[in-house]
């Protein structure tokens, strides 16, 4: 197996299955080269592992504190890991990397939510990348990506402390929240549509002679993302 093919296959592994897929590729195909090291480096970037924080940007320290506080409140469920890394470049653009994952092998579903936001000249833009996998009685994966165009950000006060002075850091967090809820609304709509369509074509299982419960499988993909996101 060629190096690029091995890397592509490994990068397509479901959340939480990276090491297992790498082991199987090595056993079955014996690819040569640095495919594993390169794929591991890409995986670490995706998961915000071994990424250096840049505290030189004037907003970096206070913004990271607010984002960490938000993550601790939002992703407080057992088994959820969340990370945030801030980096800046020479033109003053602040890159905000946020990541959250839940690897629930006991209940046979996993998922991650990765977003990269760019703040420059009082404007914010970014991309969200989501993957989930439910592998009970099958293998159902969902991949979703969405880009958000640059929008102006104004200083705001925390909703739970309206008397505090408005800050641009809070304004950034509030805009990220708006976009995250937009993504959740899209996923919920997709779930409702797919459930309706799949019910029409569900097949009869050969042993039990009952129709496949498509709605249960689809629901678990969205459940990973919606859990504990409501404020």
N, C-alpha and C positions, 0 to 999 in steps of 0.2 A: 504493500500500500504506500502511495506517495505521501510525502510529508504534509503537503497542503490538504490532501484528502483526510488524513488523520486529524489534523487540526480542525477542519470544518466539522467533522463528525463529532469530535470531542466538545466543540463549542456549542453544538446543538443539544448537548445533554440536558435533561430536565433538571430543575433546581434540586440540589442535594445529591445528584447522581454523577457528578463530575468524576470523582475518584473511581467509582465502579465502572463507568464507561471507559476511562483511561486504562484500567486494568484489563478489561476485555479486549480493547484494541491491541494492547501489547501482546496478549496471549494469542489472539487469532490472526493478526496481520503482521506483527513484528516490524513495524515501520522504522526506518532509520532516520537519523538526524535529530534536531532539537525540537521536534513537534510538541513534546510534552512540556518542556520548559517554556516555549513560546505561548502555548495555550494556557498554561498556568499563570503566566504573567498577565495575559488578557483577562483571565478570570479574576485575578486579584484586583485589577483596575475596575472591573465591573462591580465588585463587591466592596470597593473602597478599602482594600487591605494594603498595607505597606505604602500608602500614599502620604506624602509629607504635607502637613499644613503650612500655609503661608500666613504668618501673623503680621506681616508688614503693611498690609492694606489697612487704612484707617477704620474700616468697618468690620474687619475680620473677627476680632476677639469678641466684641459685643454681639455681633450677628450669630456667631457660632453658639454662644451661650443661649440665645433665644431659640435657635433651631434645636439644640440639644434638649432644652426644656419642652419644646413642642413634641419631639420624638418620644421623650419619656412618658408624656401624657397619652400620646396617640397609640404608641406601640407597647403598651404595658402588659399585653397578654403573655402568658407563659409560653416560652419557646420562641419568642420573636426577638431577633437581633437587629439593631438599627445603628447606623453610622452616618456621620456627616464630616466632610472634608472641604476646606476652603483653600483655593489657590488663586493667585493673581498673575497677570502677565505684564509685559513692559508697557502696554498702552493703558494700564490702569483698570482693565476689565477684571472683575471678580468672578471666578468660577465657583459655583456652589454645587457640590456633589452630595446627594442624599441617597441612602440605600436602606432598605428594610427587607428582611426575609423571615419566613417561618418554614422550618423543615420538620414536619410532623409525620414521622415514619409510622408511629403507632396507629394513626388514623389514615395513613396512606395518601396524604396530600401535602404538597410543598408549593412554595411560590416566593417571588421576590418583586420588589418595586424599586427601580433605579431611576433617578432623575438628575439631570445636569442643567443648572440654571446659570445664566450669564447676566451680570449686573454691570451696566456701564452708562455713564451720563444720565443717571436717574431713571434708566429704563431696564426692564427685566424681560428676558426671553428664555426659552429652554425646551427640553425634550424629556418625555417620560417613556420608560421602557418597562413593561410588565410581562412576567411569565408565570404561569401556574401549571401544576400537574396533579391530576388525581388518578391513582393507579389501583383502585379497588375494583376488582372484577373487570379490568380493562386498563386502557391507558389513554386518558383524555388530557390533551395539553392546549393551553390558550396562550397566545402571544399577542401583545398589543403595544403599539407605539403611537405616540402623538407628539407633534411639535406645537409650540406656542409662540406666536409672533411677539415681537417687542412691544411692550406696553409701558407707559409712564407710571412710576410709583411715587406716591405721596406719603409723607410722614403720617403715622397713625398711632393711636394709643391702644394698649391691650384691652380686649373686650371685657376682661374680668377686673380691669383697673382703669376705668375711663378717665380718672382724675390725673393719671400720669401724663407727663409731657409727651407729645407725639414725637416719634423717632422714625427715621428712614429704615432702620433695621426692622422695626415692627411692621412697617409698611411692606417690606420684602416678604416677611413671613406670612402676612395676611394675603398677599397676592399668590404665593405658593399654595396656600390653603384653598383659595378660590379655584385654582387650576386643578388641584388634586380632587376636589369635589366634582369638578366637571368630568374628570376621567371616570370617577365612580358612577356618575349618572350614565355615562355612555356604556360602561360595562353592565350596569343593571338593565339598560334597554336592550343590549345585545343578548343578555341572558333570557329576558322575556321573549324576544323574537325567536331565538334558537330553540327554546323549549317548545314553543308553539309549533314550529316547523318540524322539529325532530319527532314530536309525538305522532305526526301524520305518517311518518315513514318508519317508525320503530318496528323492528322485526320480532317474531316469536322466537324465544330462546329454545334450543333443541331439546333440552332435558326437562325443564320445568313447564314448557309449553305456555309460558306467560310472556307478555310483551316487555321488552327492555325498558327500564325506567330511566329514560334519557334525562329527565329533569333533575334527578338526584346527582348524576354525574356532572352535569353542567353547573348545578348550584354550588358544588364544592369548589369549582375553579374560582368563582366570584367570592365565595365565603372567605377565602384566604385573604383577599384584599379588603373586604368591607369590615372585617372583625376589628372592633375597637378604633374605628376611624371617625365615628360621630363625636362631635364636641358637645 
